[in-house]
Amino acid sequence: MKALFPCFEWLQALRGPKPLPPLNAHEEQVAALETQLQVQLVTLGSIAAEFTVPASMKVSGLHHRVAQELGLPTENQRLILGSTVLEDTESSITEFGETERLVITVLRRRRQQALTAGSSAGFLLWDLESRDFSTALGKGLEPVQCLDVSWGQLRCLAGQSCQLVLWDLGRDQEVDRYEQQGVWGLAVDWSAMKVLSASLELHLWDLKNFMPLNVVKYFAPDARCIAVDWRSGRAITCGECMTLWALDNTVSKVKDLKIGIKPCALAVNWPRCVVAGNGLQLWSIETGTSLPFRAQSEAPVLCVAAAWEAERLVSGAGDGTLRLWSIATRQVILEFQGHRSEVLSVSLHWPSGRVLSGEDSSRLKLWSFVRHPEPKAFKVEELTAPGYRGSSSCLAVDWDSEESKRSVAGRGTRNDKGNALPSLVPSSVLVTTSKALVTSSDALVTTSFRSLRRVLSL
């Protein structure tokens, strides 16, 4: 019989974590007197579990109950009620819904990560779960002026002063490079393996073979922003004016629009876009009309990130201040203060109420805010990379690393399909900045994903 014990222990291990201890008699009596809510857990569109909980239960208690029902550790859970991520663990679950029946979608949360680059050589990889610097990649590379990341392919395309470099983040080695002078912006369609890069010329590339498809002379010395809608084959560059381009296997100019400000950043969701610089403007691209944002500061806006489905925008300014705006009303909702220098890059993840921003140093700040019922700031954390200097002017964030859609950063960015794995939920579209862009989404619990452990060294 003793010989069977190891096998029995092995089977117990396969069954996952032990169930949480049951409620004691007093707790059961109190729970019985409270209003009970019916909870239904859904994964991949099917019902995984049903149970009742006290209406006074906090989100943290719901996480523990989900762990008990599904065997999924609390730190790996993402719980969604309707369109709201239950992120604030100290809130009561009744704050997110008044009904007696709560249908909770359970997603598997993977470790979140970010990639930064700027005036120093190479890239810095960050683990946003532990709030720690993870590792340095691309040692020996020249400073980076713009970048675009495919988290699914673990590839990064970086624009430098004299060349484009394609980097394998998993192996930490160069894949290919091509000469192009003064690259200040780029946009990649990772699924079709096409690139539009901008300098004094616009280059359309076949990234698979790293061959130029088309080159257009484009003399706009003040241009610093680029955005591409690959689905419709349209692109925008911003300098002294906003120029619209048509893309196929060639690049052709459509028209110019005078914008009246010196642009530093661009966020696009066709047919609308926000242009940032010495002011913020909301544009209708089709009609060529614009409206200014209200209550703007005198400091120039250097980066923006948008959650178009929620009509929200975050801007980073030269005075070190971040502001959360309503795109619909063009008014400030929140202000975040704490940077020691100008904000050069920013990324917004609206579902969880978080913002990641970079400054003229290797320091990052992770801001958290409550979305419900009205947005309000409640926490800021600083991330540092000891021994590393240089700016964080380029920022790419994979808010949920099981989502293989890329996050983008650079002096110009754009809206782009990415290379999504199966069963993924599309995320908020574009965030473009003078130096940053982000997208994100969640994968369902039972979806299998390629491990990123070799990148994060976990």
Buried (B, 14 or more C-beta within 10 A) or exposed (E): EEEEEEEEEEEEEEEEEEEEEEEEEEEEEEBEEEEBBEBBBBBEEEEBBEBEBBEBBBBEBBBBBBBBBBEBBBEEBBBBBEEBBBBBEEBBBBBBBEEEEBBBBBBBBBBBBBBBBBBBBBBBBBBBBEEEBBBBBBEEBBBBBBBBBBBBBBBBBBBBBEBBBBBBBBEBEEBEBBEBEBBBBBBBBBBBBBBBBBBBBBBBBBBEEBEBBBBBEBEBEEBBBBBBBBEEEBBBBBBBBBBBBEBEEEBEEEEEBEBBBBBBBBBBBBEBBBBBBBBBBBBEBEEBEBEEBEEBBEBBBBBBBBBBBBEBBBBBBBBBBBBBBBBEEBEBBBEBEEBEEBBBBBBBBBBBBBBBBBBBBBBBBBBBBBBBEEBEBEEBEEBEBEEBEBBBBBBBBBBBBBBBBBBBBBBBBBBBBBBBBEBBBEBBBBBBBBBBBBBBBBBBBEBEBEEBEEBBEE
